[in-house]
Amino acid sequence: MVDATVALVISGVGALCFISLYRAVVGPTAADRVVAVGAVTSKTTVIILLLAFFMRNSLFLDVALTFVLCSFIATICVVRFLYESKTAWRDKNA
């Protein structure tokens, strides 16, 4: 019973992940894309943690933690790049 429930939840989160991935590709602004990529990585982390529970393997916990930390650093780098490019554009046109 628990196995079927975990499989159903993984399928649902996977479907939501694809919806967020669509927003990351189509998003009208860069901020929408950054938020959508953050949502995709959060949902992927949930899937990894559910697989860790389902397979009873604690190694996946380390993988999920590493994945979240890399995602956080990437998000900070992208936001900083967008901020600096916007500031440089503003200084150039002022």
C-alpha positions in Angstrom: 0.0 0.0 0.0 2.8 2.4 0.9 4.7 1.5 -2.3 1.7 2.4 -4.5 1.2 5.7 -2.6 4.8 6.7 -3.0 4.7 5.8 -6.7 1.6 7.9 -7.2 3.1 10.9 -5.4 6.3 10.6 -7.4 4.2 10.6 -10.6 2.2 13.6 -9.5 5.3 15.6 -8.5 6.9 14.6 -11.8 3.9 16.0 -13.7 4.1 19.2 -11.7 7.9 19.4 -12.5 7.1 19.3 -16.2 4.6 22.1 -15.8 7.2 24.2 -14.1 9.7 23.3 -16.8 7.3 24.6 -19.4 7.2 27.9 -17.5 11.0 28.0 -17.4 11.2 27.6 -21.2 8.3 29.9 -22.1 8.5 32.4 -19.2 8.1 36.0 -20.4 10.8 37.5 -18.2 14.1 36.3 -16.8 12.7 36.5 -13.2 9.9 34.0 -14.2 12.5 31.7 -15.6 14.7 31.8 -12.4 11.7 31.1 -10.2 10.6 28.3 -12.4 14.0 26.7 -12.4 14.0 27.0 -8.6 10.6 25.2 -8.5 11.9 22.5 -10.8 14.9 21.8 -8.6 12.8 21.8 -5.5 10.4 19.2 -7.1 13.3 17.1 -8.3 14.7 17.1 -4.8 11.4 15.9 -3.5 11.4 13.1 -6.0 15.0 12.1 -5.0 13.9 12.1 -1.3 10.8 10.0 -2.1 13.0 7.6 -3.9 15.3 7.4 -0.9 12.3 6.6 1.2 10.9 4.1 -1.3 14.2 2.3 -1.8 15.3 2.6 1.8 18.7 3.9 0.7 20.2 6.8 2.7 22.7 7.5 0.0 20.1 9.4 -1.9 19.9 11.9 1.0 23.5 13.0 0.3 22.6 13.3 -3.4 19.6 15.4 -2.6 21.5 17.7 -0.3 24.3 18.2 -2.9 21.7 18.8 -5.6 20.0 21.5 -3.5 23.3 23.2 -2.7 24.3 23.3 -6.3 20.9 24.7 -7.3 21.1 27.4 -4.7 24.6 28.5 -5.9 23.5 28.5 -9.5 20.4 30.6 -8.7 22.5 33.1 -6.8 24.9 33.3 -9.8 22.1 33.8 -12.3 20.5 36.5 -10.2 23.8 38.3 -9.7 24.5 38.2 -13.5 21.0 39.5 -14.3 21.4 42.3 -11.7 24.8 43.3 -13.0 23.8 43.3 -16.6 20.8 45.4 -15.9 22.9 47.8 -13.9 25.5 48.0 -16.7 22.7 48.7 -19.2 21.2 51.4 -17.0 24.7 53.1 -16.6 25.3 52.9 -20.3 22.0 54.5 -21.3 22.0 57.2 -18.5 
